[in-house]
Amino acid sequence: MFGLENELNFPIVRFIEWILPMLGFDYEIVSVNEMGNAYGVTHTGMRVMKIREDVYDKAVEGNPRHRFTLAHELGHFLLHTPDRVSFARGEVPAYMNPEWQANVFAGELLAPCELVRGMTVQDIANKCGMSLMAAQIQYNEYHKAM
């Protein structure tokens, strides 16, 4: 839809800055004091993503963990409208948990299977702007599916 399907290092910050407003969704950069321990919060009903200021600044610098946080919050926006989200309570299968869903979305957005097939974990981390931990998870998932 946006011509980014072949991007190895998905431009998550530019996407949030430029594309979200085109989709009728907004983002706010919020102080650490206001956000507390939350790195980001997405309010789909209000159509706003709040990102803690230090997380945003680090994502702009290319920090892999914070790039993943932004991709995770984008996953909430795209997957979890108020009428489609159910909050996992008690013991439920992982796929029903919105946090798991947002993590899987973020991993696939940042390291799509068809682009990283055959890469090492280190290659995925370096070329996709991911942490080694996130790259390892993607690598393991792709090898399970093969």
N, C-alpha and C positions, 0 to 999 in steps of 0.2 A: 504494500500500500504506500510506503514512503520511500521505496528504493533502497532500503538498508539491509536486505536479506543476505547480502554477501559481505557485510562488514564484520571482520574478525574482532575488531575492538569497538563494540557498539557504542555510539556516542550518547550515552545515557543522559549526561548533563544537558547537551544541546537538545536532545529529544524532549526533556522536561521543560526546558526554557522556551522552545519554539513550537513544538507539536502539541503539547498539552493544551495551551490556550486555543489552538485551532480546533480541538475536540470539545471545547466548552468547559474545560477543567482548568483550575488554577493551582498555583503552588505558592507557599509562603515560606520564607526563611525566618526561623524563629530562634530567639536567644536560648542559650543553654539553660538559663534560669527558668524560663517559661516551660521548656520541654522536659527538664529534669533528665531522667535516665532513658527516655524514649529517643531513639535516633530519628525516627520518622513516624508520622501517623497519617493515615489516609481516611478522610471522611467522604465516602462516596455519595452519601445523601446530600451533602453540602457542596460536592464536587471540588474539594480542595485537598491538596497534599501539603502537610506541614513537615518541614525538614529542619532539623536542628542545625544551627548556623555552622558549627564546627564540622559537622558531617558534610554539609554542602561544600564548604571551603576545601575540605580534603578530597571530596569527589572531583571537584574542579581540577585539583592537582593530580588526579589520576589514582588516588589511593584505592586499591582493589576492594577492601572491605566496605568502604563507603560507596563505591560504585555499585556494589552488590545491594547495599541498603536502598539506594535509589531505584534499582531494578525491582527489588522486592516490593517497594511501595507502589511502583507502576503496576506490578502484578495485582495488587489489591484493587487498584483503580479499574483495571480492565476485566478482572474476574469477579469482583464482589460488589455488585450493586446491592442496595438495601433489600431488594426483593429476591436476590439470589444467594445471599450469604446466610449461612447458618453457623453459629459459633459452636465449636466442638466443646461439649461438656462431658466429663467423665471419660470412659474409655471408648474411643471410636477408631475405626480404621484411619490410618494416616491420610489417605487421599480425601477424607472428609474435613480435615483440619485446614482452615483458611491460611494459617501460617505456613503449613507444609506446602499448600498450593502456591503461595506467593514465592516461597523459596525455589520450588521446582520451576516456576515461570522465570524467575531471575536467572537461574542457572542456564536454562535453555536459551534465553534472550542473549546472555553474554557469551555463551559457548554452544552454538547450535551444532547438533550432532553431525549434520552433513558437511559442516565447515571444518570440524576438528577431528573427524575420523582419521585414524592413523597417527595422530599427534601423541607425544608423550605428555605426562602431567605437567612437566615444566614448560613445554611448548604452549600448552593450553593457557597456563597462568600468564606467561609472557605475552603471547599474541592476543589474548582476549582481555587483558587487564583484570585478571581474577587473582584471588589469593590461592596459594597452593592447596589449601583445604577445599575450597570450592571447586578448583580444577580437578582435584582427586575424586570428589563426589561425582562430577560430570563424567570423568573418565570411567569410573566404576559402573555408572549407569549405562553408558554406551556399550561397555564390554558385556554387561549382563544381557543386553538386548540382542547381541550378535549371536 
